[in-house]
């Protein structure tokens, strides 16, 4: 299982997960998994979303598919992430190829929920994710998600 990098008490990010990782994620106390990778994103060994979903659900995890490329998340995806967090009693793992897209989505959702950009940038940096270059993107997504 790849390293889970906690961004805050509710969300950790990771690089590509495999179906075999889901039982360990559930055993670690996580209640949901969010996929931010598009299907077939030119990476050898990337599992099919359907296989990830089946393994997550078999492990008792909620599975949310919110794929996007680069920093191009949508306000609807930010709202869906906020809704997932508000509807789940425990922590969530979001993943993509490296964790960066997932961190961006978490950042926009956090700002949309009232956290400051500075707090989001500091928390992400502590987890090894530099969101400074996408700060304006996160702010715009958060604003659009609140509209």
LOFI-941838 format. One record per atom (N, C-alpha, C, O): residue number from 1; atom name; x, y, z. Coordinates in steps of 0.1 Angstrom, whole numbers, plus 5000, padded with zeros to 4 digits. Layout:
BEGIN
KOLKE num atome   px   py   pz
KOLKE NUM    CA    X    Y    Z
...
REM end
This chain:
BEGIN
KOLKE num atome   px   py   pz
KOLKE   1     N 5009 4988 5000
KOLKE   1    CA 5000 5000 5000
KOLKE   1     C 5009 5012 5000
KOLKE   1     O 5019 5013 5008
KOLKE   2     N 5006 5022 4991
KOLKE   2    CA 5014 5034 4991
KOLKE   2     C 5012 5042 5005
KOLKE   2     O 5002 5040 5012
KOLKE   3     N 5021 5051 5007
KOLKE   3    CA 5020 5059 5019
KOLKE   3     C 5007 5068 5019
KOLKE   3     O 5004 5073 5008
KOLKE   4     N 5000 5069 5030
KOLKE   4    CA 4989 5078 5032
KOLKE   4     C 4994 5090 5039
KOLKE   4     O 4999 5090 5050
KOLKE   5     N 4993 5101 5032
KOLKE   5    CA 4998 5114 5037
KOLKE   5     C 4986 5122 5043
KOLKE   5     O 4978 5128 5035
KOLKE   6     N 4985 5124 5056
KOLKE   6    CA 4974 5131 5062
KOLKE   6     C 4975 5146 5059
KOLKE   6     O 4985 5152 5062
KOLKE   7     N 4964 5152 5054
KOLKE   7    CA 4964 5166 5052
KOLKE   7     C 4957 5173 5064
KOLKE   7     O 4961 5184 5067
KOLKE   8     N 4948 5166 5070
KOLKE   8    CA 4942 5171 5082
KOLKE   8     C 4936 5159 5089
KOLKE   8     O 4939 5147 5085
KOLKE   9     N 4928 5161 5099
KOLKE   9    CA 4923 5149 5107
KOLKE   9     C 4913 5141 5099
KOLKE   9     O 4910 5129 5103
KOLKE  10     N 4908 5146 5088
KOLKE  10    CA 4897 5139 5081
KOLKE  10     C 4902 5133 5067
KOLKE  10     O 4896 5124 5062
KOLKE  11     N 4913 5138 5062
KOLKE  11    CA 4916 5135 5048
KOLKE  11     C 4931 5132 5047
KOLKE  11     O 4940 5139 5052
KOLKE  12     N 4934 5120 5040
KOLKE  12    CA 4948 5117 5036
KOLKE  12     C 4948 5115 5021
KOLKE  12     O 4938 5112 5015
KOLKE  13     N 4959 5118 5015
KOLKE  13    CA 4961 5116 5001
KOLKE  13     C 4971 5105 4998
KOLKE  13     O 4980 5102 5007
KOLKE  14     N 4970 5099 4987
KOLKE  14    CA 4980 5088 4983
KOLKE  14     C 4982 5088 4968
KOLKE  14     O 4974 5094 4960
KOLKE  15     N 4992 5082 4964
KOLKE  15    CA 4994 5079 4950
KOLKE  15     C 4985 5067 4946
KOLKE  15     O 4976 5063 4954
KOLKE  16     N 4987 5062 4934
KOLKE  16    CA 4978 5051 4929
KOLKE  16     C 4976 5040 4939
KOLKE  16     O 4985 5034 4944
KOLKE  17     N 4963 5037 4942
KOLKE  17    CA 4959 5026 4950
KOLKE  17     C 4956 5014 4941
KOLKE  17     O 4953 5016 4929
KOLKE  18     N 4957 5002 4947
KOLKE  18    CA 4954 4990 4940
KOLKE  18     C 4942 4983 4947
KOLKE  18     O 4940 4986 4959
KOLKE  19     N 4934 4975 4941
KOLKE  19    CA 4923 4968 4948
KOLKE  19     C 4928 4961 4961
KOLKE  19     O 4920 4961 4970
KOLKE  20     N 4940 4955 4961
KOLKE  20    CA 4945 4948 4972
KOLKE  20     C 4948 4958 4984
KOLKE  20     O 4950 4953 4995
KOLKE  21     N 4948 4971 4982
KOLKE  21    CA 4951 4980 4993
KOLKE  21     C 4938 4983 5001
KOLKE  21     O 4939 4988 5012
KOLKE  22     N 4926 4980 4996
KOLKE  22    CA 4914 4985 5002
KOLKE  22     C 4911 4979 5016
KOLKE  22     O 4907 4986 5025
KOLKE  23     N 4914 4966 5018
KOLKE  23    CA 4912 4960 5031
KOLKE  23     C 4921 4967 5042
KOLKE  23     O 4917 4969 5053
KOLKE  24     N 4933 4970 5038
KOLKE  24    CA 4943 4977 5047
KOLKE  24     C 4938 4991 5050
KOLKE  24     O 4940 4996 5062
KOLKE  25     N 4933 4998 5041
KOLKE  25    CA 4928 5011 5043
KOLKE  25     C 4916 5011 5053
KOLKE  25     O 4915 5019 5062
KOLKE  26     N 4907 5001 5051
KOLKE  26    CA 4896 5000 5060
KOLKE  26     C 4900 4996 5074
KOLKE  26     O 4895 5001 5084
KOLKE  27     N 4910 4987 5074
KOLKE  27    CA 4916 4983 5088
KOLKE  27     C 4922 4994 5095
KOLKE  27     O 4923 4995 5107
KOLKE  28     N 4928 5004 5087
KOLKE  28    CA 4934 5016 5093
KOLKE  28     C 4924 5026 5098
KOLKE  28     O 4928 5037 5104
KOLKE  29     N 4911 5023 5096
KOLKE  29    CA 4901 5032 5102
KOLKE  29     C 4894 5042 5092
KOLKE  29     O 4886 5050 5095
KOLKE  30     N 4898 5041 5079
KOLKE  30    CA 4892 5050 5069
KOLKE  30     C 4879 5044 5065
KOLKE  30     O 4876 5032 5066
KOLKE  31     N 4870 5053 5061
KOLKE  31    CA 4856 5049 5058
KOLKE  31     C 4853 5051 5043
KOLKE  31     O 4842 5046 5038
KOLKE  32     N 4861 5059 5036
KOLKE  32    CA 4858 5061 5022
KOLKE  32     C 4871 5063 5014
KOLKE  32     O 4881 5067 5020
KOLKE  33     N 4870 5061 5001
KOLKE  33    CA 4881 5062 4992
KOLKE  33     C 4876 5071 4980
KOLKE  33     O 4865 5068 4975
KOLKE  34     N 4884 5081 4976
KOLKE  34    CA 4880 5089 4965
KOLKE  34     C 4890 5088 4954
KOLKE  34     O 4902 5090 4956
KOLKE  35     N 4886 5084 4942
KOLKE  35    CA 4895 5082 4930
KOLKE  35     C 4895 5095 4922
KOLKE  35     O 4884 5099 4917
KOLKE  36     N 4907 5101 4920
KOLKE  36    CA 4908 5113 4912
KOLKE  36     C 4915 5111 4899
KOLKE  36     O 4919 5120 4892
KOLKE  37     N 4917 5098 4895
KOLKE  37    CA 4923 5095 4882
KOLKE  37     C 4913 5091 4872
KOLKE  37     O 4905 5082 4874
KOLKE  38     N 4914 5097 4860
KOLKE  38    CA 4906 5092 4849
KOLKE  38     C 4909 5077 4845
KOLKE  38     O 4921 5073 4846
KOLKE  39     N 4900 5070 4841
KOLKE  39    CA 4902 5056 4836
KOLKE  39     C 4912 5056 4825
KOLKE  39     O 4912 5064 4816
KOLKE  40     N 4922 5047 4826
KOLKE  40    CA 4932 5045 4815
KOLKE  40     C 4941 5057 4813
KOLKE  40     O 4944 5060 4801
KOLKE  41     N 4945 5063 4824
KOLKE  41    CA 4954 5075 4823
KOLKE  41     C 4968 5071 4819
KOLKE  41     O 4977 5075 4827
KOLKE  42     N 4971 5064 4808
KOLKE  42    CA 4984 5061 4803
KOLKE  42     C 4994 5057 4814
KOLKE  42     O 5005 5062 4814
KOLKE  43     N 4990 5048 4822
KOLKE  43    CA 5000 5043 4832
KOLKE  43     C 4999 5028 4832
KOLKE  43     O 4988 5023 4835
KOLKE  44     N 5010 5021 4830
KOLKE  44    CA 5010 5007 4831
KOLKE  44     C 5006 5003 4845
KOLKE  44     O 5012 5008 4855
KOLKE  45     N 4997 4994 4846
KOLKE  45    CA 4994 4989 4860
KOLKE  45     C 4983 4996 4866
KOLKE  45     O 4979 4993 4878
KOLKE  46     N 4977 5007 4860
KOLKE  46    CA 4966 5014 4866
KOLKE  46     C 4954 5004 4866
KOLKE  46     O 4950 5000 4855
KOLKE  47     N 4948 5001 4878
KOLKE  47    CA 4937 4992 4878
KOLKE  47     C 4924 4999 4872
KOLKE  47     O 4923 5011 4872
KOLKE  48     N 4915 4991 4868
KOLKE  48    CA 4902 4996 4863
KOLKE  48     C 4894 5002 4875
KOLKE  48     O 4895 4996 4886
KOLKE  49     N 4887 5013 4873
KOLKE  49    CA 4879 5019 4883
KOLKE  49     C 4869 5009 4889
KOLKE  49     O 4867 5009 4901
KOLKE  50     N 4863 5001 4880
KOLKE  50    CA 4853 4991 4885
KOLKE  50     C 4860 4981 4895
KOLKE  50     O 4853 4977 4904
KOLKE  51     N 4872 4977 4892
KOLKE  51    CA 4879 4968 4902
KOLKE  51     C 4882 4975 4915
KOLKE  51     O 4881 4969 4926
KOLKE  52     N 4886 4988 4914
KOLKE  52    CA 4888 4995 4927
KOLKE  52     C 4876 4997 4935
KOLKE  52     O 4876 4995 4947
KOLKE  53     N 4865 5000 4928
KOLKE  53    CA 4852 5002 4934
KOLKE  53     C 4847 4989 4941
KOLKE  53     O 4843 4989 4953
KOLKE  54     N 4848 4978 4934
KOLKE  54    CA 4844 4965 4939
KOLKE  54     C 4852 4961 4952
KOLKE  54     O 4847 4957 4962
KOLKE  55     N 4865 4963 4951
KOLKE  55    CA 4874 4960 4963
KOLKE  55     C 4871 4969 4974
KOLKE  55     O 4871 4965 4986
KOLKE  56     N 4869 4982 4972
KOLKE  56    CA 4866 4992 4982
KOLKE  56     C 4853 4988 4989
KOLKE  56     O 4852 4987 5001
KOLKE  57     N 4843 4985 4981
KOLKE  57    CA 4829 4982 4987
KOLKE  57     C 4830 4969 4994
KOLKE  57     O 4823 4967 5004
KOLKE  58     N 4838 4959 4989
KOLKE  58    CA 4839 4946 4996
KOLKE  58     C 4846 4948 5010
KOLKE  58     O 4844 4940 5019
KOLKE  59     N 4854 4958 5011
KOLKE  59    CA 4861 4961 5023
KOLKE  59     C 4853 4970 5033
KOLKE  59     O 4857 4973 5044
KOLKE  60     N 4841 4974 5028
KOLKE  60    CA 4832 4982 5036
KOLKE  60     C 4834 4997 5035
KOLKE  60     O 4829 5005 5043
KOLKE  61     N 4841 5001 5024
KOLKE  61    CA 4844 5015 5022
KOLKE  61     C 4834 5021 5012
KOLKE  61     O 4829 5014 5003
KOLKE  62     N 4831 5033 5014
KOLKE  62    CA 4824 5041 5004
KOLKE  62     C 4834 5045 4993
KOLKE  62     O 4845 5048 4996
KOLKE  63     N 4830 5044 4980
KOLKE  63    CA 4839 5047 4969
KOLKE  63     C 4833 5058 4961
KOLKE  63     O 4821 5057 4956
KOLKE  64     N 4840 5069 4959
KOLKE  64    CA 4835 5080 4952
KOLKE  64     C 4845 5083 4940
KOLKE  64     O 4857 5084 4942
KOLKE  65     N 4840 5083 4928
KOLKE  65    CA 4848 5085 4916
KOLKE  65     C 4847 5099 4911
KOLKE  65     O 4837 5103 4906
KOLKE  66     N 4858 5107 4913
KOLKE  66    CA 4858 5121 4909
KOLKE  66     C 4871 5123 4901
KOLKE  66     O 4879 5131 4905
KOLKE  67     N 4872 5117 4889
KOLKE  67    CA 4884 5118 4881
KOLKE  67     C 4885 5132 4874
KOLKE  67     O 4875 5137 4869
KOLKE  68     N 4898 5137 4873
KOLKE  68    CA 4901 5148 4865
KOLKE  68     C 4915 5148 4862
KOLKE  68     O 4923 5142 4869
KOLKE  69     N 4919 5156 4851
KOLKE  69    CA 4933 5156 4847
KOLKE  69     C 4939 5169 4851
KOLKE  69     O 4932 5180 4851
KOLKE  70     N 4952 5169 4854
KOLKE  70    CA 4959 5181 4858
KOLKE  70     C 4951 5188 4869
KOLKE  70     O 4946 5182 4878
KOLKE  71     N 4951 5202 4869
KOLKE  71    CA 4944 5209 4880
KOLKE  71     C 4930 5212 4876
KOLKE  71     O 4924 5221 4882
KOLKE  72     N 4924 5205 4866
KOLKE  72    CA 4911 5208 4861
KOLKE  72     C 4899 5202 4868
KOLKE  72     O 4891 5195 4862
KOLKE  73     N 4899 5203 4881
KOLKE  73    CA 4887 5199 4889
KOLKE  73     C 4876 5208 4886
KOLKE  73     O 4878 5219 4881
KOLKE  74     N 4864 5204 4888
KOLKE  74    CA 4852 5212 4886
KOLKE  74     C 4846 5216 4899
KOLKE  74     O 4848 5209 4909
KOLKE  75     N 4838 5227 4899
KOLKE  75    CA 4831 5231 4911
KOLKE  75     C 4822 5220 4916
KOLKE  75     O 4820 5218 4928
KOLKE  76     N 4816 5212 4907
KOLKE  76    CA 4807 5201 4911
KOLKE  76     C 4815 5190 4918
KOLKE  76     O 4810 5184 4928
KOLKE  77     N 4827 5188 4914
KOLKE  77    CA 4836 5178 4921
KOLKE  77     C 4840 5183 4935
KOLKE  77     O 4840 5175 4945
KOLKE  78     N 4842 5196 4936
KOLKE  78    CA 4845 5201 4949
KOLKE  78     C 4833 5200 4959
KOLKE  78     O 4835 5195 4970
KOLKE  79     N 4821 5203 4954
KOLKE  79    CA 4809 5201 4962
KOLKE  79     C 4807 5186 4965
KOLKE  79     O 4803 5183 4977
KOLKE  80     N 4809 5177 4956
KOLKE  80    CA 4808 5163 4959
KOLKE  80     C 4818 5159 4970
KOLKE  80     O 4814 5150 4978
KOLKE  81     N 4830 5164 4970
KOLKE  81    CA 4840 5161 4980
KOLKE  81     C 4835 5166 4994
KOLKE  81     O 4836 5159 5004
KOLKE  82     N 4831 5179 4994
KOLKE  82    CA 4825 5185 5006
KOLKE  82     C 4814 5176 5012
KOLKE  82     O 4813 5174 5024
KOLKE  83     N 4805 5172 5003
KOLKE  83    CA 4793 5164 5007
KOLKE  83     C 4798 5151 5013
KOLKE  83     O 4792 5146 5023
KOLKE  84     N 4807 5145 5006
KOLKE  84    CA 4813 5132 5012
KOLKE  84     C 4818 5134 5026
KOLKE  84     O 4815 5126 5035
KOLKE  85     N 4826 5144 5028
KOLKE  85    CA 4832 5146 5041
KOLKE  85     C 4821 5149 5051
KOLKE  85     O 4822 5144 5063
KOLKE  86     N 4811 5157 5048
KOLKE  86    CA 4801 5160 5058
KOLKE  86     C 4792 5148 5060
KOLKE  86     O 4785 5147 5071
KOLKE  87     N 4791 5138 5051
KOLKE  87    CA 4782 5127 5053
KOLKE  87     C 4789 5115 5058
KOLKE  87     O 4782 5105 5061
KOLKE  88     N 4802 5115 5061
KOLKE  88    CA 4809 5103 5066
KOLKE  88     C 4814 5105 5080
KOLKE  88     O 4819 5116 5083
KOLKE  89     N 4813 5095 5088
KOLKE  89    CA 4817 5097 5102
KOLKE  89     C 4832 5096 5105
KOLKE  89     O 4837 5099 5116
KOLKE  90     N 4840 5092 5095
KOLKE  90    CA 4854 5089 5097
KOLKE  90     C 4863 5095 5086
KOLKE  90     O 4858 5102 5077
KOLKE  91     N 4875 5092 5086
KOLKE  91    CA 4885 5097 5077
KOLKE  91     C 4884 5091 5063
KOLKE  91     O 4879 5080 5061
KOLKE  92     N 4889 5099 5053
KOLKE  92    CA 4888 5095 5039
KOLKE  92     C 4902 5096 5033
KOLKE  92     O 4910 5104 5037
KOLKE  93     N 4904 5087 5023
KOLKE  93    CA 4916 5087 5015
KOLKE  93     C 4913 5091 5001
KOLKE  93     O 4904 5085 4995
KOLKE  94     N 4919 5101 4996
KOLKE  94    CA 4918 5105 4982
KOLKE  94     C 4931 5101 4974
KOLKE  94     O 4942 5103 4980
KOLKE  95     N 4930 5096 4962
KOLKE  95    CA 4942 5092 4955
KOLKE  95     C 4941 5096 4940
KOLKE  95     O 4931 5098 4934
KOLKE  96     N 4953 5098 4935
KOLKE  96    CA 4956 5100 4921
KOLKE  96     C 4969 5094 4917
KOLKE  96     O 4973 5084 4924
KOLKE  97     N 4976 5099 4908
KOLKE  97    CA 4989 5093 4904
KOLKE  97     C 4999 5095 4915
KOLKE  97     O 5007 5086 4920
KOLKE  98     N 5000 5108 4920
KOLKE  98    CA 5010 5112 4930
KOLKE  98     C 5004 5117 4943
KOLKE  98     O 5011 5118 4953
KOLKE  99     N 4991 5120 4943
KOLKE  99    CA 4985 5126 4955
KOLKE  99     C 4982 5141 4953
KOLKE  99     O 4975 5147 4961
KOLKE 100     N 4988 5147 4943
KOLKE 100    CA 4987 5162 4941
KOLKE 100     C 4973 5166 4937
KOLKE 100     O 4968 5176 4942
KOLKE 101     N 4967 5159 4927
KOLKE 101    CA 4954 5163 4923
KOLKE 101     C 4944 5162 4935
KOLKE 101     O 4935 5170 4937
KOLKE 102     N 4946 5151 4942
KOLKE 102    CA 4937 5148 4954
KOLKE 102     C 4939 5159 4964
KOLKE 102     O 4929 5164 4970
KOLKE 103     N 4952 5164 4966
KOLKE 103    CA 4954 5175 4976
KOLKE 103     C 4948 5188 4971
KOLKE 103     O 4942 5195 4979
KOLKE 104     N 4948 5190 4958
KOLKE 104    CA 4942 5202 4952
KOLKE 104     C 4927 5202 4955
KOLKE 104     O 4921 5212 4959
KOLKE 105     N 4920 5190 4953
KOLKE 105    CA 4906 5189 4955
KOLKE 105     C 4903 5191 4970
KOLKE 105     O 4893 5198 4973
KOLKE 106     N 4911 5185 4979
KOLKE 106    CA 4909 5187 4993
KOLKE 106     C 4911 5202 4996
KOLKE 106     O 4903 5208 5004
KOLKE 107     N 4921 5209 4990
KOLKE 107    CA 4923 5223 4993
KOLKE 107     C 4911 5231 4989
KOLKE 107     O 4907 5240 4997
KOLKE 108     N 4906 5229 4977
KOLKE 108    CA 4895 5237 4972
KOLKE 108     C 4882 5234 4981
KOLKE 108     O 4875 5244 4985
KOLKE 109     N 4880 5222 4985
KOLKE 109    CA 4869 5218 4994
KOLKE 109     C 4871 5225 5008
KOLKE 109     O 4861 5229 5014
KOLKE 110     N 4883 5225 5013
KOLKE 110    CA 4886 5231 5026
KOLKE 110     C 4883 5246 5026
KOLKE 110     O 4877 5251 5035
KOLKE 111     N 4888 5253 5015
KOLKE 111    CA 4885 5267 5013
KOLKE 111     C 4870 5270 5012
KOLKE 111     O 4865 5279 5018
KOLKE 112     N 4864 5261 5004
KOLKE 112    CA 4849 5263 5002
KOLKE 112     C 4842 5261 5016
KOLKE 112     O 4831 5267 5018
KOLKE 113     N 4848 5254 5025
KOLKE 113    CA 4842 5251 5038
KOLKE 113     C 4846 5261 5049
KOLKE 113     O 4843 5260 5060
KOLKE 114     N 4854 5271 5044
KOLKE 114    CA 4858 5282 5054
KOLKE 114     C 4872 5283 5058
KOLKE 114     O 4876 5292 5066
KOLKE 115     N 4881 5274 5054
KOLKE 115    CA 4895 5274 5058
KOLKE 115     C 4902 5284 5050
KOLKE 115     O 4898 5287 5038
KOLKE 116     N 4912 5290 5055
KOLKE 116    CA 4920 5300 5048
KOLKE 116     C 4930 5294 5038
KOLKE 116     O 4934 5282 5040
KOLKE 117     N 4933 5301 5027
KOLKE 117    CA 4943 5296 5018
KOLKE 117     C 4956 5293 5025
KOLKE 117     O 4962 5283 5022
KOLKE 118     N 4960 5302 5034
KOLKE 118    CA 4973 5300 5041
KOLKE 118     C 4973 5288 5049
KOLKE 118     O 4983 5280 5049
KOLKE 119     N 4962 5284 5056
KOLKE 119    CA 4961 5272 5064
KOLKE 119     C 4962 5260 5055
KOLKE 119     O 4969 5250 5058
KOLKE 120     N 4955 5260 5043
KOLKE 120    CA 4955 5249 5034
KOLKE 120     C 4969 5247 5029
KOLKE 120     O 4974 5236 5028
KOLKE 121     N 4976 5258 5024
KOLKE 121    CA 4989 5256 5019
KOLKE 121     C 4999 5251 5029
KOLKE 121     O 5007 5242 5026
KOLKE 122     N 4998 5255 5042
KOLKE 122    CA 5007 5250 5052
KOLKE 122     C 5004 5236 5055
KOLKE 122     O 5013 5228 5057
KOLKE 123     N 4991 5232 5056
KOLKE 123    CA 4988 5218 5059
KOLKE 123     C 4993 5209 5048
KOLKE 123     O 4998 5198 5050
KOLKE 124     N 4991 5213 5036
KOLKE 124    CA 4995 5205 5024
KOLKE 124     C 5010 5203 5024
KOLKE 124     O 5016 5193 5021
KOLKE 125     N 5017 5214 5027
KOLKE 125    CA 5032 5214 5027
KOLKE 125     C 5037 5204 5037
KOLKE 125     O 5047 5197 5035
KOLKE 126     N 5031 5204 5049
KOLKE 126    CA 5034 5195 5060
KOLKE 126     C 5033 5180 5055
KOLKE 126     O 5040 5172 5060
KOLKE 127     N 5024 5178 5046
KOLKE 127    CA 5022 5164 5041
KOLKE 127     C 5030 5162 5028
KOLKE 127     O 5029 5151 5022
KOLKE 128     N 5038 5171 5024
KOLKE 128    CA 5047 5170 5013
KOLKE 128     C 5041 5173 5000
KOLKE 128     O 5046 5169 4989
KOLKE 129     N 5030 5181 5000
KOLKE 129    CA 5023 5185 4988
KOLKE 129     C 5024 5200 4987
KOLKE 129     O 5018 5207 4995
KOLKE 130     N 5031 5205 4977
KOLKE 130    CA 5032 5220 4975
KOLKE 130     C 5020 5225 4966
KOLKE 130     O 5021 5223 4954
KOLKE 131     N 5011 5231 4972
KOLKE 131    CA 4999 5236 4965
KOLKE 131     C 5000 5251 4961
KOLKE 131     O 4991 5256 4956
KOLKE 132     N 5011 5257 4965
KOLKE 132    CA 5013 5271 4962
KOLKE 132     C 5010 5274 4947
KOLKE 132     O 5003 5284 4945
KOLKE 133     N 5016 5267 4938
KOLKE 133    CA 5013 5270 4923
KOLKE 133     C 4999 5269 4919
KOLKE 133     O 4995 5275 4909
KOLKE 134     N 4990 5262 4927
KOLKE 134    CA 4976 5261 4923
KOLKE 134     C 4967 5268 4933
KOLKE 134     O 4955 5266 4934
KOLKE 135     N 4973 5278 4941
KOLKE 135    CA 4965 5285 4951
KOLKE 135     C 4953 5293 4945
KOLKE 135     O 4942 5292 4950
KOLKE 136     N 4956 5300 4933
KOLKE 136    CA 4945 5307 4927
KOLKE 136     C 4935 5298 4921
KOLKE 136     O 4923 5301 4922
KOLKE 137     N 4939 5287 4916
KOLKE 137    CA 4929 5277 4911
KOLKE 137     C 4920 5272 4922
KOLKE 137     O 4908 5271 4920
KOLKE 138     N 4926 5268 4934
KOLKE 138    CA 4918 5264 4945
KOLKE 138     C 4908 5274 4950
KOLKE 138     O 4897 5271 4953
KOLKE 139     N 4913 5287 4950
KOLKE 139    CA 4904 5298 4954
KOLKE 139     C 4892 5299 4945
KOLKE 139     O 4881 5301 4949
KOLKE 140     N 4895 5299 4932
KOLKE 140    CA 4884 5300 4922
KOLKE 140     C 4875 5288 4922
KOLKE 140     O 4863 5290 4921
KOLKE 141     N 4880 5276 4924
KOLKE 141    CA 4871 5265 4925
KOLKE 141     C 4862 5266 4938
KOLKE 141     O 4850 5263 4937
KOLKE 142     N 4868 5270 4949
KOLKE 142    CA 4861 5271 4961
KOLKE 142     C 4850 5281 4960
KOLKE 142     O 4838 5279 4964
KOLKE 143     N 4853 5293 4954
KOLKE 143    CA 4843 5303 4951
KOLKE 143     C 4831 5298 4943
KOLKE 143     O 4820 5300 4946
KOLKE 144     N 4835 5291 4932
KOLKE 144    CA 4825 5286 4923
KOLKE 144     C 4817 5275 4929
KOLKE 144     O 4805 5273 4927
KOLKE 145     N 4823 5267 4938
KOLKE 145    CA 4816 5256 4945
KOLKE 145     C 4806 5262 4955
KOLKE 145     O 4795 5255 4958
KOLKE 146     N 4809 5273 4961
KOLKE 146    CA 4799 5280 4970
KOLKE 146     C 4788 5286 4963
KOLKE 146     O 4778 5289 4970
KOLKE 147     N 4789 5289 4950
KOLKE 147    CA 4779 5297 4943
KOLKE 147     C 4766 5289 4941
KOLKE 147     O 4757 5294 4935
REM end
